[in-house]
Amino acid sequence: MSLGDVASLIAAVAFVLLVGVLAMPLVKLGRLFDETRVSVKELTDHTLPVIDETAAAVASTNTQIERVDTITSSAAQVSENVSALTSLFAATVGSPMIKVAAFSYGARRMFAGAAENLRGRR
């Protein structure tokens, strides 16, 4: 073996060691990418059902809100009808009842005064 052959052999061994040292971070980087891919897949597998459930919950909530809106509108209409009926009742029956009450009050006072006059004359 000549000196040139030994130098070539040393250079080849050094190159193989250099490639081995540089390959280790690449292998670790490949493992990191594999773990990242697995983590993203698991995250996606767990997230998609949650998103589907959330969409279903939002749709259900929207339906319930529409029902509540209908109920609220009906309650407002009933309230308006009751108010109108109360006003009608007060206008129809209230005024005559006030007149009857006033008349009965006056009649009681008159009869009470007449009774006192009768007692006072005896």
DRENFIBA-344262 format. One record per residue (C-alpha): residue number from 1; chain; x, y, z; residue in three letters. Coordinates in steps of 0.001 Angstrom, whole numbers, plus 500000, padded with zeros to 6 digits. Layout:
<atoms>
<atom><pos>NUM</pos><unit>A</unit><xx>X</xx><yy>Y</yy><zz>Z</zz><code>ALA</code></atom>
...
</atoms>
This chain:
<atoms>
<atom><pos>1</pos><unit>A</unit><xx>500000</xx><yy>500000</yy><zz>500000</zz><code>MET</code></atom>
<atom><pos>2</pos><unit>A</unit><xx>501257</xx><yy>503300</yy><zz>499115</zz><code>SER</code></atom>
<atom><pos>3</pos><unit>A</unit><xx>500978</xx><yy>506514</yy><zz>500989</zz><code>LEU</code></atom>
<atom><pos>4</pos><unit>A</unit><xx>498341</xx><yy>507791</yy><zz>498545</zz><code>GLY</code></atom>
<atom><pos>5</pos><unit>A</unit><xx>496239</xx><yy>504689</yy><zz>499157</zz><code>ASP</code></atom>
<atom><pos>6</pos><unit>A</unit><xx>496401</xx><yy>505180</yy><zz>502927</zz><code>VAL</code></atom>
<atom><pos>7</pos><unit>A</unit><xx>495425</xx><yy>508852</yy><zz>502550</zz><code>ALA</code></atom>
<atom><pos>8</pos><unit>A</unit><xx>492517</xx><yy>507845</yy><zz>500300</zz><code>SER</code></atom>
<atom><pos>9</pos><unit>A</unit><xx>491424</xx><yy>505239</yy><zz>502803</zz><code>LEU</code></atom>
<atom><pos>10</pos><unit>A</unit><xx>491592</xx><yy>507786</yy><zz>505658</zz><code>ILE</code></atom>
<atom><pos>11</pos><unit>A</unit><xx>489652</xx><yy>510283</yy><zz>503593</zz><code>ALA</code></atom>
<atom><pos>12</pos><unit>A</unit><xx>487021</xx><yy>507657</yy><zz>502755</zz><code>ALA</code></atom>
<atom><pos>13</pos><unit>A</unit><xx>486641</xx><yy>506675</yy><zz>506443</zz><code>VAL</code></atom>
<atom><pos>14</pos><unit>A</unit><xx>486429</xx><yy>510361</yy><zz>507427</zz><code>ALA</code></atom>
<atom><pos>15</pos><unit>A</unit><xx>483781</xx><yy>510895</yy><zz>504753</zz><code>PHE</code></atom>
<atom><pos>16</pos><unit>A</unit><xx>481761</xx><yy>507891</yy><zz>505996</zz><code>VAL</code></atom>
<atom><pos>17</pos><unit>A</unit><xx>481981</xx><yy>509207</yy><zz>509595</zz><code>LEU</code></atom>
<atom><pos>18</pos><unit>A</unit><xx>480936</xx><yy>512671</yy><zz>508406</zz><code>LEU</code></atom>
<atom><pos>19</pos><unit>A</unit><xx>477975</xx><yy>511205</yy><zz>506527</zz><code>VAL</code></atom>
<atom><pos>20</pos><unit>A</unit><xx>477036</xx><yy>509137</yy><zz>509613</zz><code>GLY</code></atom>
<atom><pos>21</pos><unit>A</unit><xx>477212</xx><yy>512172</yy><zz>511902</zz><code>VAL</code></atom>
<atom><pos>22</pos><unit>A</unit><xx>475140</xx><yy>514231</yy><zz>509471</zz><code>LEU</code></atom>
<atom><pos>23</pos><unit>A</unit><xx>472628</xx><yy>511397</yy><zz>508957</zz><code>ALA</code></atom>
<atom><pos>24</pos><unit>A</unit><xx>471732</xx><yy>511172</yy><zz>512657</zz><code>MET</code></atom>
<atom><pos>25</pos><unit>A</unit><xx>469961</xx><yy>514581</yy><zz>512812</zz><code>PRO</code></atom>
<atom><pos>26</pos><unit>A</unit><xx>468158</xx><yy>513735</yy><zz>509559</zz><code>LEU</code></atom>
<atom><pos>27</pos><unit>A</unit><xx>466928</xx><yy>510448</yy><zz>511038</zz><code>VAL</code></atom>
<atom><pos>28</pos><unit>A</unit><xx>465804</xx><yy>512260</yy><zz>514179</zz><code>LYS</code></atom>
<atom><pos>29</pos><unit>A</unit><xx>464082</xx><yy>514891</yy><zz>512037</zz><code>LEU</code></atom>
<atom><pos>30</pos><unit>A</unit><xx>462286</xx><yy>512115</yy><zz>510133</zz><code>GLY</code></atom>
<atom><pos>31</pos><unit>A</unit><xx>461077</xx><yy>510607</yy><zz>513422</zz><code>ARG</code></atom>
<atom><pos>32</pos><unit>A</unit><xx>459909</xx><yy>514046</yy><zz>514522</zz><code>LEU</code></atom>
<atom><pos>33</pos><unit>A</unit><xx>457933</xx><yy>514415</yy><zz>511284</zz><code>PHE</code></atom>
<atom><pos>34</pos><unit>A</unit><xx>456397</xx><yy>510952</yy><zz>511795</zz><code>ASP</code></atom>
<atom><pos>35</pos><unit>A</unit><xx>455355</xx><yy>511818</yy><zz>515354</zz><code>GLU</code></atom>
<atom><pos>36</pos><unit>A</unit><xx>453985</xx><yy>515152</yy><zz>514171</zz><code>THR</code></atom>
<atom><pos>37</pos><unit>A</unit><xx>451972</xx><yy>513408</yy><zz>511456</zz><code>ARG</code></atom>
<atom><pos>38</pos><unit>A</unit><xx>450558</xx><yy>510945</yy><zz>514010</zz><code>VAL</code></atom>
<atom><pos>39</pos><unit>A</unit><xx>449734</xx><yy>513777</yy><zz>516444</zz><code>SER</code></atom>
<atom><pos>40</pos><unit>A</unit><xx>447995</xx><yy>515792</yy><zz>513735</zz><code>VAL</code></atom>
<atom><pos>41</pos><unit>A</unit><xx>446021</xx><yy>512707</yy><zz>512656</zz><code>LYS</code></atom>
<atom><pos>42</pos><unit>A</unit><xx>444919</xx><yy>512025</yy><zz>516251</zz><code>GLU</code></atom>
<atom><pos>43</pos><unit>A</unit><xx>444028</xx><yy>515679</yy><zz>516746</zz><code>LEU</code></atom>
<atom><pos>44</pos><unit>A</unit><xx>441985</xx><yy>515646</yy><zz>513540</zz><code>THR</code></atom>
<atom><pos>45</pos><unit>A</unit><xx>440281</xx><yy>512384</yy><zz>514515</zz><code>ASP</code></atom>
<atom><pos>46</pos><unit>A</unit><xx>439272</xx><yy>513868</yy><zz>517882</zz><code>HIS</code></atom>
<atom><pos>47</pos><unit>A</unit><xx>438421</xx><yy>517337</yy><zz>516604</zz><code>THR</code></atom>
<atom><pos>48</pos><unit>A</unit><xx>436098</xx><yy>516421</yy><zz>513737</zz><code>LEU</code></atom>
<atom><pos>49</pos><unit>A</unit><xx>433473</xx><yy>514723</yy><zz>515961</zz><code>PRO</code></atom>
<atom><pos>50</pos><unit>A</unit><xx>433547</xx><yy>517729</yy><zz>518295</zz><code>VAL</code></atom>
<atom><pos>51</pos><unit>A</unit><xx>432990</xx><yy>520054</yy><zz>515344</zz><code>ILE</code></atom>
<atom><pos>52</pos><unit>A</unit><xx>430120</xx><yy>517877</yy><zz>514121</zz><code>ASP</code></atom>
<atom><pos>53</pos><unit>A</unit><xx>428543</xx><yy>517856</yy><zz>517597</zz><code>GLU</code></atom>
<atom><pos>54</pos><unit>A</unit><xx>428972</xx><yy>521616</yy><zz>517851</zz><code>THR</code></atom>
<atom><pos>55</pos><unit>A</unit><xx>427262</xx><yy>522119</yy><zz>514497</zz><code>ALA</code></atom>
<atom><pos>56</pos><unit>A</unit><xx>424382</xx><yy>519890</yy><zz>515633</zz><code>ALA</code></atom>
<atom><pos>57</pos><unit>A</unit><xx>424117</xx><yy>521799</yy><zz>518931</zz><code>ALA</code></atom>
<atom><pos>58</pos><unit>A</unit><xx>424047</xx><yy>525135</yy><zz>517096</zz><code>VAL</code></atom>
<atom><pos>59</pos><unit>A</unit><xx>421329</xx><yy>523865</yy><zz>514752</zz><code>ALA</code></atom>
<atom><pos>60</pos><unit>A</unit><xx>419293</xx><yy>522589</yy><zz>517710</zz><code>SER</code></atom>
<atom><pos>61</pos><unit>A</unit><xx>419750</xx><yy>525879</yy><zz>519539</zz><code>THR</code></atom>
<atom><pos>62</pos><unit>A</unit><xx>418611</xx><yy>527776</yy><zz>516455</zz><code>ASN</code></atom>
<atom><pos>63</pos><unit>A</unit><xx>415463</xx><yy>525635</yy><zz>516308</zz><code>THR</code></atom>
<atom><pos>64</pos><unit>A</unit><xx>414765</xx><yy>526267</yy><zz>519990</zz><code>GLN</code></atom>
<atom><pos>65</pos><unit>A</unit><xx>415286</xx><yy>530014</yy><zz>519541</zz><code>ILE</code></atom>
<atom><pos>66</pos><unit>A</unit><xx>412785</xx><yy>530000</yy><zz>516676</zz><code>GLU</code></atom>
<atom><pos>67</pos><unit>A</unit><xx>410276</xx><yy>528226</yy><zz>518924</zz><code>ARG</code></atom>
<atom><pos>68</pos><unit>A</unit><xx>410864</xx><yy>530712</yy><zz>521734</zz><code>VAL</code></atom>
<atom><pos>69</pos><unit>A</unit><xx>410383</xx><yy>533549</yy><zz>519245</zz><code>ASP</code></atom>
<atom><pos>70</pos><unit>A</unit><xx>407053</xx><yy>532056</yy><zz>518184</zz><code>THR</code></atom>
<atom><pos>71</pos><unit>A</unit><xx>405973</xx><yy>531644</yy><zz>521807</zz><code>ILE</code></atom>
<atom><pos>72</pos><unit>A</unit><xx>407032</xx><yy>535196</yy><zz>522619</zz><code>THR</code></atom>
<atom><pos>73</pos><unit>A</unit><xx>405091</xx><yy>536564</yy><zz>519655</zz><code>SER</code></atom>
<atom><pos>74</pos><unit>A</unit><xx>402012</xx><yy>534601</yy><zz>520724</zz><code>SER</code></atom>
<atom><pos>75</pos><unit>A</unit><xx>402353</xx><yy>535830</yy><zz>524305</zz><code>ALA</code></atom>
<atom><pos>76</pos><unit>A</unit><xx>402610</xx><yy>539431</yy><zz>523101</zz><code>ALA</code></atom>
<atom><pos>77</pos><unit>A</unit><xx>399482</xx><yy>538976</yy><zz>520988</zz><code>GLN</code></atom>
<atom><pos>78</pos><unit>A</unit><xx>397602</xx><yy>537457</yy><zz>523944</zz><code>VAL</code></atom>
<atom><pos>79</pos><unit>A</unit><xx>398729</xx><yy>540365</yy><zz>526111</zz><code>SER</code></atom>
<atom><pos>80</pos><unit>A</unit><xx>397441</xx><yy>542852</yy><zz>523540</zz><code>GLU</code></atom>
<atom><pos>81</pos><unit>A</unit><xx>394110</xx><yy>540995</yy><zz>523341</zz><code>ASN</code></atom>
<atom><pos>82</pos><unit>A</unit><xx>393736</xx><yy>540962</yy><zz>527130</zz><code>VAL</code></atom>
<atom><pos>83</pos><unit>A</unit><xx>394534</xx><yy>544675</yy><zz>527259</zz><code>SER</code></atom>
<atom><pos>84</pos><unit>A</unit><xx>391936</xx><yy>545425</yy><zz>524594</zz><code>ALA</code></atom>
<atom><pos>85</pos><unit>A</unit><xx>389363</xx><yy>543244</yy><zz>526377</zz><code>LEU</code></atom>
<atom><pos>86</pos><unit>A</unit><xx>390071</xx><yy>544971</yy><zz>529685</zz><code>THR</code></atom>
<atom><pos>87</pos><unit>A</unit><xx>389650</xx><yy>548374</yy><zz>528078</zz><code>SER</code></atom>
<atom><pos>88</pos><unit>A</unit><xx>386408</xx><yy>547257</yy><zz>526463</zz><code>LEU</code></atom>
<atom><pos>89</pos><unit>A</unit><xx>385106</xx><yy>545829</yy><zz>529758</zz><code>PHE</code></atom>
<atom><pos>90</pos><unit>A</unit><xx>386039</xx><yy>549006</yy><zz>531622</zz><code>ALA</code></atom>
<atom><pos>91</pos><unit>A</unit><xx>384329</xx><yy>551170</yy><zz>529019</zz><code>ALA</code></atom>
<atom><pos>92</pos><unit>A</unit><xx>381220</xx><yy>548974</yy><zz>528826</zz><code>THR</code></atom>
<atom><pos>93</pos><unit>A</unit><xx>380677</xx><yy>547913</yy><zz>532412</zz><code>VAL</code></atom>
<atom><pos>94</pos><unit>A</unit><xx>382926</xx><yy>550234</yy><zz>534394</zz><code>GLY</code></atom>
<atom><pos>95</pos><unit>A</unit><xx>381062</xx><yy>553481</yy><zz>533813</zz><code>SER</code></atom>
<atom><pos>96</pos><unit>A</unit><xx>377608</xx><yy>552080</yy><zz>534705</zz><code>PRO</code></atom>
<atom><pos>97</pos><unit>A</unit><xx>379078</xx><yy>550311</yy><zz>537751</zz><code>MET</code></atom>
<atom><pos>98</pos><unit>A</unit><xx>380577</xx><yy>553584</yy><zz>538954</zz><code>ILE</code></atom>
<atom><pos>99</pos><unit>A</unit><xx>377177</xx><yy>555238</yy><zz>538515</zz><code>LYS</code></atom>
<atom><pos>100</pos><unit>A</unit><xx>375449</xx><yy>552432</yy><zz>540423</zz><code>VAL</code></atom>
<atom><pos>101</pos><unit>A</unit><xx>378044</xx><yy>552634</yy><zz>543188</zz><code>ALA</code></atom>
<atom><pos>102</pos><unit>A</unit><xx>377637</xx><yy>556388</yy><zz>543427</zz><code>ALA</code></atom>
<atom><pos>103</pos><unit>A</unit><xx>373846</xx><yy>556033</yy><zz>543484</zz><code>PHE</code></atom>
<atom><pos>104</pos><unit>A</unit><xx>373967</xx><yy>553352</yy><zz>546187</zz><code>SER</code></atom>
<atom><pos>105</pos><unit>A</unit><xx>376341</xx><yy>555468</yy><zz>548261</zz><code>TYR</code></atom>
<atom><pos>106</pos><unit>A</unit><xx>374032</xx><yy>558451</yy><zz>547958</zz><code>GLY</code></atom>
<atom><pos>107</pos><unit>A</unit><xx>370991</xx><yy>556317</yy><zz>548763</zz><code>ALA</code></atom>
<atom><pos>108</pos><unit>A</unit><xx>372687</xx><yy>554899</yy><zz>551880</zz><code>ARG</code></atom>
<atom><pos>109</pos><unit>A</unit><xx>373600</xx><yy>558352</yy><zz>553084</zz><code>ARG</code></atom>
<atom><pos>110</pos><unit>A</unit><xx>370087</xx><yy>559554</yy><zz>552420</zz><code>MET</code></atom>
<atom><pos>111</pos><unit>A</unit><xx>368531</xx><yy>556613</yy><zz>554292</zz><code>PHE</code></atom>
<atom><pos>112</pos><unit>A</unit><xx>371077</xx><yy>557002</yy><zz>557092</zz><code>ALA</code></atom>
<atom><pos>113</pos><unit>A</unit><xx>370220</xx><yy>560706</yy><zz>557367</zz><code>GLY</code></atom>
<atom><pos>114</pos><unit>A</unit><xx>366517</xx><yy>559931</yy><zz>557312</zz><code>ALA</code></atom>
<atom><pos>115</pos><unit>A</unit><xx>366970</xx><yy>557297</yy><zz>560021</zz><code>ALA</code></atom>
<atom><pos>116</pos><unit>A</unit><xx>368834</xx><yy>559815</yy><zz>562202</zz><code>GLU</code></atom>
<atom><pos>117</pos><unit>A</unit><xx>366061</xx><yy>562367</yy><zz>561684</zz><code>ASN</code></atom>
<atom><pos>118</pos><unit>A</unit><xx>363472</xx><yy>559765</yy><zz>562707</zz><code>LEU</code></atom>
<atom><pos>119</pos><unit>A</unit><xx>365466</xx><yy>558842</yy><zz>565816</zz><code>ARG</code></atom>
<atom><pos>120</pos><unit>A</unit><xx>365983</xx><yy>562472</yy><zz>566651</zz><code>GLY</code></atom>
<atom><pos>121</pos><unit>A</unit><xx>362237</xx><yy>563250</yy><zz>566508</zz><code>ARG</code></atom>
<atom><pos>122</pos><unit>A</unit><xx>361223</xx><yy>560546</yy><zz>568932</zz><code>ARG</code></atom>
</atoms>
